[in-house]
């Protein structure tokens, strides 16, 4: 089947839509993408825009900011998944800009369809799974919500900085597991920071076995500030997240220079969230941990000053 080639202006506008979503909702990661060559940036924006839009179907109605009833969210998610499948399989350009951009990115880099299927499976889990019995169960969810995001991004990051080109199979294979680990590290960082926000949506991502181990009840997560037991639990989860960050480090060595800078910066800024949690004595209920703008700017300056 011959696929139509998107018109340049329409495709540029589609990528701009994804860029705006990324800039609005993913400030830390968006900042890091500024270190990428411009030709790579748009593809990262496309993947972010696609995953963010899908996540918003699950979490909010996109307007009032409150979740619609579960069956309605399931209907919307199923409809969106069908539109995505039709876009990547079909010959005609999709009308939805996000799908136009992400289809082009998938075709440009030959991204694995299995990663997108796993992502949709985890989004479906968010419609009915409210808690996870242990870390193994949470990892099954994060495989589709986080690890595959790393492997989706990997072909973009591995491509030569000066333009699309072949990547040795051995290099791609060596980078795959570190990319998965970095996705898990970022996701777990978000879970640690967003306990109160997630509880407001009826979800607890901290494993039940960990809550039991530290003597934390679900009601403790709704308190104005963290109890001593919850602070000990948070410290434990921070160390678990940092293990994923350490496991991701070997992947930096195989990235091209500007991709390496991008990921080092993202690594530093997301890791900085954990530092802020620790500086607040692991009280993740008293306020949302945010890396100050000047600290993020200093991280950019350091990255630009160091050898690539």
N, C-alpha and C positions, 0 to 999 in steps of 0.2 A: 504494500500500500504506500502510495506517495503522500507524504505529509506536506501541507501547505506551509510556506515560510511566512512567519509573522511580519507584518509591515513594521518598518523601523520605528516610526513615531509611536505606534501603538505599543510596541514592545518596550520602548524607552519609558513611556508613561506607566506601564505595568510595573517595571522595576522601580520607578519613583514612588509608586504606591507602597511597595514593600519597604523601601527605604524610610518612608515617613512612619510606618508602623514601628520599624526598628528604632528609629530615633526617639519616638515618643515613649515606647514601652520597655526598651532594652538598653538603657543609657550606658551601663557599664560595658556591655559587649559592643554596643555601637561605637563607643569611644575607641575600643581596641581595633575595630575594623578600619578606622581612619589610617592605621599604619599599613594597610594592605594596598597593593597596586589597585588603581581605580577599576581595572577590568575584572578583578576578583571580587571587589566590594559588592557589586550589584548581585552576584550570585549568592553571597552570604545573606544579603538583605532578602533575597527571594525565599530562601529556606526559613529565615527567621519570620518573615511575614506570613508564610504559609502555616508554620507551626503555631505562631501566636494567634492567628485568626481561628484556627481549629480549636485551640485551648479556650479561646473566648466563647466559642459555641457551647463548650462544656460548662464554663464557669459563670458567664454573664449573658445578658441579652444584648450587650453592646451599646445600649442607649441609657436605660435607667440605672444600669450597673447592678441589678439584682437578678438572681438566677430564675429563669422560667421553670415551670414544673418539669420533673424528670422525663416524662414521656415526650414532652415537646423538645427538650434538649436532645433526646435520643433520636427523634425524627429529624431534627436539623443536622445532627452529626451524620446520620445515615445518608441524608440527601447530599451533604457536602462530600462525603466519601465517594458517593456515586458520581458526582460531578468531577471529582479529581480523577477517578478511574477513567471516565469517558474522555477527559482532557488528555491524559497521557497515552491513551489507546487510539484516539480518534485522529482523523485527517484534518478536521476543521479547527481553526483557532477558537479557544473558549472565549466567551464574552467577559468572564470574570477576570479582572487584571491580575490578581494574585495567582490564579491558575495558569494564566498565560506566561507569567514570569517563571513560575516554578517548573512548568513543563519544559521551557527552554533550557533552564539550568539542568534538569534531569537529562535532557538529550545531549547537552554540551559535554557533560562529564560522565555520562553513562552510569548514573547513580542507580544503586540496587533497589529494585521495587520491594524486595523483602523488608528493607528498612522502613519504608513507608507503611507497609502492612502492619509491621510491629508497632509503629507509632499510633496508628488508628486503633489497634487493639488496646493499647494502654489508655487512650482517650475514652474508649468505651468502658474500661474498668472504672474510670473516675465517675461514671454515672451511677454506679451501684456499689462499689467497694468503699467503705468508710473508714476502715482501719486494717492494719496488717499484723498478723500474729507474731512474726519474727523478721529478722533482717533478710533472710532468704526469700520470704514472700515479697518484701519490699523491693528486693533486687529484681524479681521477676517483673514487677511493674516498671521499675526504672530502666529495664532493658529497652522498652519501647518508648519511654518518655524522656530518656536522657542518653543512654549509651548509643542508641542509633543516631541521635543528633550528632554526636561526635563522628560517627562513621559516614554520615551524609556529608558533613563539612570536609572530611578528610581529602577527597579528590580535588576539591577547590584549593585547599591549603597546600597540597603537595605539588600542584602544577607549577611550572617555572614562573617566576615573577614577571618575566617579560612577555608572557602570552601563553596560550594553551599549547601543550606539548606532552609527549609521552612521559610516563612515570614508570621506572623500573618496577617489575612485579615484586622483587625482593624488598624494595623500599616501602611499597604500599603495605606489604604484609607485616613488616617490622613496625609500622606506625599504627596499625589497626587497633591493637589492644590498648596502647597508650591513649588513643583517641576515645575509646570506650571509657577508660578510667577517668579521663578529664570530664566527659559528660556526666558521669556518676558523681564526681566531686562537685561540680557546679550545682547539680540537682540537690544533693544532700545539703550543701550550703544554703540553698533556698529554703529547704524544709526546716532547717534549724532556725533561720531568721524569721520564717513566716508561720510559726506555730499558731499564734493567735488568729491570724488572717485565715489560715486553713480551717481552724476550729469553727470560725464563723460560717464556713461553707459546709460544716458538718463532717469534716475529714480530719483524721489524725494520721500523719505519716511517720511519726516516731513509733517504732515497733512496740506492740503490746508487751512482748517479752522484756524489752528494755525498761518500760514503765514499771513492770512488776519487779524487776531486779533492783531498781532504785527506790521502790516504794512510792511511786508517783501515780496518783489517780487521775482519771480523765478530767474530773472537776478541777483539779489543780491547774490545768492548762487554761482555765477561764478566770483565774485570779488576777487582781491588778498587778501583782509582781510575783516573781518566781520564788517558790519555797526553796529551802536548802536542798531538799531531795531533787527537785527539778533542776537546780543549778548543777548538781553533780551529774545528772543524766545528760544535760547539755554539754558539759565538759567531755563526757564519754563520746557523744556523737561528733563533737569537733575533732577528736583524735581519729575517729573512724573516717571522717571526711578527709583529713590530712593524709591518711594512708592512701586514699585514692589519688590525691594530688601527687604524692611521691611516686605512685605507680605510673602516673602520666608523664613524668619528667623525661624518660628516655625518648619519647616521641619528638621532643624539641630538636634533637640533633639531626633528624632526617628532613626537617622542613627547610624550604628555601628561606633566604635571609629575612625578607619582609613578612612572610607568614610566621616565621619564628618570633619576630618582634611583636606581632599581633597577639600571638598566643601567650607569650611571656607577660604582656601587659594584662590580658584577661586573667591569667593565672594570679598576678599580683593583686588586681582589684578585687576579684572574688575572694581570694585568700584574705584580703583586707577586711572583708565582712566578718570573717571568723575572728580576726584580731579585735574588731570593734565589739563583738559579743563578749569576748574575754575581758576587755577593758571595762565592760559594764557588769563584771562579776557574773557573767552567764545569765543575767536576768533578761530573757528574751520577751518577757511580757510587759515590761515597763515602757518600752519604746522600740521602734524598728531600727535595727542596726544599719547605718548608712555610712559609706566611706565619704568623707567630706570632699567637696569639689576641689579644694586646693591640694588635697592629698592625691586625688586622681590626676590632677595636672602635673604634680611633681613626679608621679609614676611615669607619665608620658615623657616628660623631660629626661628622666633617667634612662628610659628605654632608647630614646633618640640619641643620647650621648654615648651609650655603650656600643662596642663593636657588634655588628650584626651577627 
